[in-house]
Amino acid sequence: MRSLSRRDIFPAFGAAALAGIAAAGLAKPETLTAAPVAKPEGHSPIIAARHEYFKNIRLADAMSAGNPPQSYPSHPDYEIWDRKHFSLLEKAWDAAAFMADVPSKTWADVKAKAQVANKEFTDYCAFHVMENQSNETRLALSIIQDIARLSEQEA
């Protein structure tokens, strides 16, 4: 029986490796079942805007929680606190404005818009002079709340 040397083994492995690489290069993507499926909402600018909106709202709410001394107008750090707080709110409002201007392409986009509208429009109706009891406003709020609620149930 003949013993195998490195000169005999490596060319055999090299040929097998090259054949595997060539086969993988020629394979069609549909046949590669191990590849993960990308979620459509992962690349949506509307989904990114929703994340930006809620991130900034959470940060602004955290700044306001517990009435920190900086939030009182007589406090010497009030102007700094107020500018930072307002900057966070402006970023959130800019994200909401972007979502209002960009048409949805998927149901995930519609759900993202409904989640932001559920918070923003409800707060808007509560804080501004608006006829909250009109049929039109109640219908709009109902649709927004339904979509937001149903999208949370699906997740």
PyMOL commands that set and color helices and strands:
alter all, ss='L'
color gray80, all
select helices_A, chain A and resi 6-26+29-31+40-43+45-64+69-71+78-101+107-127+135-154
alter helices_A, ss='H'
color red, helices_A
deselect
rebuild
show_as cartoon
